Each structure stands twice: as structure tokens, then as C-alpha cells.
């Protein structure tokens, strides 16, 4: 089947370092965009602390080095901007202004170029220092002392940035279209991911926060099992397999149901549960301890 390339012909120049910008560029390249990146002489920090991740993020991307604080670097930069459609950045606004790349400066010199600016926070908060962990913490997504399993705000922000590139591409289809400024705050990405928690869905009293006996993590004899039997037909199958009485959906919130299902899983091995998932068509996934 041929690959759909909605960004075919779009030219992106990126100055964005670390994770969100390169991850957005990776998605845009996979959607057909022609992607070039200018890195400082020292390179992207990602290339130093995880060369494997860096290589995957920049597959198919032309990577050049330029010191944007020098006249030679500025000449290379503006030569590339004259032949691109979207500029992707991840600097604080004050840093962009020092490089002559504040939106007003960029738009005056390259009016057809759109800018997708990845920042930490919206408006005045764009100057505040922060990283994925602080944005998650600010939005109630770090409940304990363990680090989150992945970089949710960075990866969510990369999706929002690639979405912004698509908006810029659509803008180019309009008659006499000029460039757009599209800001992507990583704190907004964290806030978007936090919506289910704010709605109460993933709070301990919520259906997918542990209150429903069919949507939980349980220990088994040789590991753990993730159970997502949320819909009534899945819940009924789970209860039947566990030998638990299931009258209606309310029963899944009863302490007795929780205890009975927990006891059932505690007596099963991962192999037995993997077979059960296939045999009974249950959304169950086993894991190591």
C-alpha cells in the first residue's frame, strides 16, 4: 500500500534541540516533508547522552552545523530560511530575539515562512526554566516519588508541534497566504494529557483509576497482569473465568469483587493467563515482576 505523504513538498528548517523538536521533525519527515536541521558546533545534547535515540530521530534529516552568533552562521541560516516553508524552534523568546528570530523579525524578512515555536509555558511563562518532569508535576501527573515511565510532555508536545506544521501547510493553500506563528507550550501538552485525571477518570475513585475491578493491575504467581475488562461484556467474561458472581456493572465496584478477582489472579501463572486471554478473548496483558 503506498504511503500517504500529506507534507510532500513542504520544506522545514529546524533549530530545535533535545527531544520535542527532533521528535516533531521525525514525524514530519515521515509525512513527506523535506527536513533540514542546523545544530550548534557542539551538536545536539541528545547526540551525546543517547546516540541511538538521536540517530532514529534524525533519520532522513539533513543535519548541518552553524554558529548562529556569527555572521557566517547567520548567512547560512537566512539562506536556508529563504528556501523553506516552516521554521521549527525550541528556544526561549529572549534567546530567539538575540538571534534575530523573534517572530516580528522573522516575518519581516521572510514573510512566507511560518514558525512553530516549542516553548516551556504559554505567554509570559515561556521564559521560565523547566523540563518534562516539572510540566508533568505542575499538572498532577507525578503522584509519587518514582519518575514517570516516559517523557510524556516532550512526546505530547512533539505531536502538537507536528500538528502545528500541518496547520501551517494548510495555510499555504490559501490565496496570498503569509506565514503563521504557532506556539506549542510543553506545559499545555502536559495539561492536555492530564485532562482524564482532572475529570476524575484516573483518580482512585474513577472507573479507570482502580475503582473498577476489571481495570487494574494485579499480582499473579510469577509476575503482574494488566486487566482492561472495562466494557460490560469483558467484565462479565472476566468474572465468569474467575468464578465471581456478576449481576451488573455496579458489582465491579464492590470490595468483594475486587478481593475475589485479586485472589483468582494471585493463583495463576503468566502462561496460564496468556492462554486465558486468548481462549476467552479478554484484554489481559501479563508482565514480569
N, C-alpha and C positions, 0 to 999 in steps of 0.2 A: 504494500500500500504506500503511495507517495506521501512524503512528509509535508504537512501543511506549514507554510512559512509566512505568517502574516507580516513579518518585519523585513521581508526580502526587499533589498534596495535601500533600507534605512541605514544611515551611517552614524555610529555612536562613537564619541570620544570620551573616554573615562579618565578621571584623575583620582578616583575613589580607591582607597586602600583598605586593608584588613579584610573583613568578611562581607558586610551587607552589600557594598558596591560591586565587588567582584562576583558575588553570587547573583546579583541582578544582571550583571553583564553576561554571565554564563547562560542565564535563561534567555536573554535577548539574542545571544548568538545562536542558541538552539532554535529560536523562532525565525532565524534567517537574517538577522542584522549583521552588517559588517562592523566589527568592533576593533577599535584601537585603544590602547591604554598608554598613558605617559606616567612613568614612575620616577621618583627622585633617584639620584645617583646611588643611594644606599639600598634601593629596591623597596619592595612592599614587605612590611614586617611579617606577613603571612608566609612569604617565601623562606623566612629564616626559622620560624618556630613550627611550621608544618609544610615542608616542601611537597609532600604528596597531595595535600589539600590544595595548595597553590597551583600545582600542575593541572589538576582537574578543573579548577575554577577558570583557568586561562587557556584551556584547550580551544584552538581556533581563533584566539585573540592575538592581534599583532601588539607586542609589548615593546615600547621604546623607552629610553631614559632621557630625562631632561631636568635640568635645574631651573625651575621657573622663576627663581630670584635673579637670574642672569639674563642679559639681553639675548644671548643665543637660545636659551630655553624659552623665552617669550616669543622669539621669532618662530621657533618650531611649533609652539602652542598655537599661535594665531594662524600659521599656515595650515595646520590641521583643522582649526575651527572654521576656516573659510571653505572647507570641503566636507563639513559634517552637518548633521541634522539635529543631533541631541548631544548635549554635554552632561555627563554624569559626574557629580562631585560628592564629597563627604567631609568637607571642611567646615569649621565654624564660619559664620558670616564675616567676622572680622578678618579671618585669615584669607578668605576669598577676596575681600576688598583690597588687602595689601598686595595681592597678586593681580589686581586689575580685573577681577572676575565677579565683582558684585553684579547682581542682575542688571542694574541700570547701565553699568559699564559694558557688560557683555552684550546687552540688547542694542546699545547704541552702535557698537562696532560690528556686530553680526546679527542683524535683526531677524534673520530667518531661523536662527538656532534656538531651540528650546533647551531649558536647563532643568534637570531633575536633581534636586539638591537633597541629599540624605543628611539629616541633622539629628541632634540628640533629642531636643524638645521643640515644640512649636513656638513661633514668635520670639519673645524675649528669652525664652528658656533655651533657645538654640545655642547660646553661648555657654551654658552650664556644662561642666565636665560630667561624663557618665559613660557607662558601658551597658551591655546586655543585662548584666546582673542587677544593676541599680534600677534600670527601667522595669524589670520584672518585679523587683522588690516594691517599687513605688505603686505597682498595680496589684499587690496582694498575691503574687504568683510564686513567692518563696516562703512557704508556710513553716519550714523547719530550719535546721542548720545544715542540711545537705544541699550541695549545688544542684541546680536544675539539670535534667538529663541531657539537654541540648541547649543551643543558643537561640531560644525562641524569638526574642525581639529582633535579633540580627536577621534571622531567616525570614521572619514575618515581614520585616522591613524590606528585605530584598524582593519579596513578592509584590509589595506595594510599589516599590521603585520600578519594577518591570511593568506593572500595571500603568504607572505614570508614563513610561515610554510609549506604551500602546496609545494612551491618550494623546501624546504629542504626535504620534504617527497619524492618528485620525484628524488632528488639527491641520496637518499638512494637506489633507484632501480638500479643504475648504478654499474657495477662491480668495486670492490675495492674502492668504494666511501668513501671519508672522509667528515668531517663536513664543512659546509659553514658559512661564516659571512655575514649576511644580515642586512643592516642598514635601518631603517624606520624613516626618519625625519618628525616630525609633520608639520613643515613648508612646506615640499613637499606635504603633504596631503592637506594643505590649498591651495597651488598653483594649485594643480590638480583640486580642487573644483572651483577655481577661473577662470579656462580656459574659460567657456562661457562668463564671464564678459570681459575678455581680448579680446576675439574675437568680442565683441560688442553686442552679442546676448541679454544680460540682461542690457545693458546700456539704458537710457531713449529713445534713438533713435532706439533701437533694437526691433525686432519682439516680443520677449518675455520679453521686458523691459518696455512696456507700449505704444509703438508706434502703435501697432495693437489693434484696438478697441475690438477685440474678445478675447484678452488675457490680462485681467486686473482685478483689484479689484474695485468694485463699492459699494456705499452705497445703501441699499434698505430701505423700510419703517420702518422695525424693526430690522435692523442689517446690515450685509455685505454679499456680494456674490463674490465668486471667479469664474471667467469665463475663460475657456480654449478652446474657439472655434477657434482654430488656423487653422486647415485644411479647405480648401475651402468649403467642403460640410457642415461642422459645422458652419462656418461663414455665409453661406447662410441661414441655418436654424435659426440661431440667429437673423439675420436681418429680416427674414420673421416673426418671432414671435414678434419682436419689431416694425414691420411696417416700417422698414427702407429699402430704395432702395439699392439693392446690384447688381452692374453691374459686377465687377471683384474684384480681391484681392486688387487692389490699393485703392478701395473705403474704405477698412477697416483702412487705414492710414489717411483718410480725417478728419479734425476737425469736420465737420458737422456730420459724422458718430459717432464719439466719443460722441458728445453732444446728439444726438438722442438716442443712446443706454443708456447713463447715465440717461436720463430723463425717459426712459422706466423702468429701474431697480428701480429708486427712487420712482416710483409709485406702486411697487409690494411688497407684504409681503414675508417673507421667506417660508411660507406654499405654497403660490401661485407659487413661483419659484421652490420649490422642486417638485411640481406637473408638472410644465413646463418641468423640466429636464427629467422626466420620459416619459411624453407624447411625447416630440419632440426628445428624445434621444440626449440630449445636455450635454456636460461636464460642469455642473454648480454645485457648492457646496456652500450652504448658511452657514453663521456663525453668532454668536451673535455679538452685537456691540463691 
